[in-house]
């Protein structure tokens, strides 16, 4: 590739010098050095002016002080004016976030609480109709109903307004005002509220002044007649000749690194204009001044590769991984930023390499980095875009820079990583400025592209040489960028004629994204505009009226919590605050506590300080300090600790006691105390707004009441998560199912996306709905889980909820349309549409018109959805169709109604389960009656003698004899008769020792016939199956139900959840294995309670007879002291032991493998491993040990 020589084009035409030149509609900030130079010159100018003013007022020159960037200073005022013109202040027209949250504010007519309120005067019966009752005064007509709704809304709004007014009066006479924390006159609170909001969200933070100054002066220097040549010379920048020279160096670096450009040559923006004039075939759109380009030197086929290069020539996380930094490698230093957001990591990499090239001896990407610039639209173009989503996208890039700066500050990123250093010889100073970060992020935003790895399909962001020179076109069929297995990047383009700028499809970009990245929005006749020839497709989507739109365009509705929970506690807490403020919910109780703690109105005496200082030990083990989140908040979020337990953990047993109120200190001379008082006033104002909104849900009402108790009566607010926090955290967890925040859109193709519908459904769920859809599971509140994972992100929730969602979207669309209308009216009034119009301005107006048309299409889509919702609600109310029938007919299904049915069934099953558990507990806790004998003592009624399991029959009989004055002969008769009538327990087939939650060792028993019906149990007891090993064709369930036995044991000992499930599976497995082992011995045991028991010894039990006997005694309530003697009896009756092998198991007691006369050693070893749950690979070693022991001196092979 060659760089087109200037001589080939003749003299350069300065933009604006004649009628053919396009007006300046964008300008470039070439580097951070350009920004610094601009700001330095402006500061010097302002200092000079201020010195002259100071001198004119008779001031001492030595006493002059620069006003700096503070609010009200000249530089701040200039910057603020620029921010307003560019739509970058907090006071700009509301974005979609504000408009959508406003649309979601509670509507009295939709609230189910309406039916519970008394009817307003003159409206008897109207509320019943609105709430869904029979038609009466409101009538069935839709207009009558809407009119009645309006009356209800008005009446309830008046009632809520009165409540809010009364609240202010109560607070003004309440305990907190009496401490002096707030002025007694509520009128003074307004100023405090404004100061709090201003500090939290100023129109223009002082840290952004330098960037705004750079934008202001950069535009002025670029405009014809905007600045003098002398002023331009003071700012370092490249002349057209220097830009061409830089392009030559870039090409040399590119080719030396193995890169190659085919079928095209580099053309500067100035040369582009000249080329267009000299080449009649080039369309006028190519003379747009949109910047440098790659122009085809011959006809290019579809999919032709025009640029090839090694991956190392691009700037990316992948290419920087093995680059040495001053300490270690760049991959380690940049990893936190890339993990946070790839754009942030790439911006830091760009800045590092830029300053390394400029100040530190050169970068391996030096010639490439020097060609990267941030391109900014002029104020006139932005004014046209102000009301569109592009204006909001512009603010989002700036907000992203603020978020990145906040993250770097919070994480002390530049303190821990030397990649932020501009020079090598400046010690710990000279880190990247906020203006540097903004320049880098804009450069990344406009020059980066996503690349997918061939090996694992993972995507990464990169800035690729020469790619930015390709114009964006959806029509560029066959274009793309790929990373091949040879580690080379290859860029292909669509079909093009010779001598036209090459185009490239950068992906599904919206009009707003295209405008900010490429300063251009394609029209319908895209082929003529771009010079592409290979496709007849327009790349656009024409509607029924022939209006042409970008099928990929749309606007994101930025609602609170979009995207769902994140692994960042700062974000979680900030989102809780934002959610509550924007949706007019009461303030967070923990924030109230923080304000009062700073004002020191709760306790200073020694005892109270001791309690508060006791929290320090808790904070030592938590990730955040008290200024960011209280210990209670963190304990509930991260560890799932209950509200009460969190309080006790932090403050001890005194946590719930009332605290003494003290007078607030004088805060006039202490800014921190004044800020705390202002924040407290803002919380009062937020409470007033919540009361005025009239929200009656339980969580909101509870927090409102607690906040009122604090303000009116001085009750200390809770320091942890309140009820509303927990409700919102559950909604945040549900929002995750709705997809990434970028998917919450109004689009040209479908209006509101399914993701947006899902998010609004979650937002507008009331407490009843969310309790059905997402009952809280056990665990921490940081990312709360739903019990059962019931939420379906694709289905409507309920008719009420869907109606509220539709209303919110419709209101948002109307607000957006009104914003466009207001902007057009303001432009017409100011005459802003006059003057010469260039291609960028044409694109801006095209974008606005297409956006308005998209809103109309979204309204039409919404009407269709509303009709389906009404039909689904009617069918659901009639209840004459199943869910499958509704789904087959395409009818809207409401998951709440389905979930209520499911939960009703689950509740019934749970109640039956609870009844069964209670019965099982009663059976377990009461010892079985072994003897119940009626004794005739010659009295009017016979007397019962009862002996329970585990009791000594002789002792019970003697006590009976003493009570009834029987002789020794009579006692002997009763004992003999009782023994004859004793009912012995069924033989024990399995005993599983269990350490229960109370720390005690108990035995879970499975007996013959247990859990079977009467006939099956009789077969089990009378057959020989229980006295031998079951055959392969005989099921263990013929003998007993081990699952039911384990379930009863768990119920009695309160073992639940996963532990109970594991217990059941363990019992089934052990029982099935044991009854298939051969019976070695059955020992008759005469129990003290009169039972005739049998201790069954199966293969595997003989290795630990004491434990086997102990479990038998515990199962039958025999004294465990008998176990040793019983084990001795069993030992004597078993075959003679030939060999004992101790087996050591880590963290367990030593076991003993016994081999007796007549044993099959293989079977004994295998069973031994099975019984004690030892790995099967030990079988070979144990068998060799057995054979060596049984055959001393023999060679075991």
PyMOL commands that set and color helices and strands:
alter all, ss='L'
color gray80, all
select helices_A, chain A and resi 6-8+32-56+61-63+74-85+96-103+108-110+112-116+126-130+142-172+175-178+186-200+206-222+229-234+240-256+269-278+284-287+311-313+330-340+342-359+366-369+379-385+389-410+413-416+418-420+434-447+467-469+511-518+526-530+569-582+589-599+606-613+616-619+631-639+643-654+671-693+698-713+723-738+741-743+754-763+767-773+799-830+839-878+883-888+895-925+953-963+968-981+1014-1022+1025-1027+1036-1038+1042-1052+1057-1074+1101-1115+1120-1133+1161-1171+1176-1190
alter helices_A, ss='H'
color red, helices_A
select strands_A, chain A and resi 26-29+260-261+264-267+293-296+304-310+315-316+374-377+448-452+459-463+471-472+480-483+488-493+503-504+541-542+548-549+554-556+745-747+751-752+929-935+943-948+988-995+1001-1007+1079-1086+1092-1098+1137-1143+1151-1156
alter strands_A, ss='S'
color yellow, strands_A
deselect
rebuild
show_as cartoon
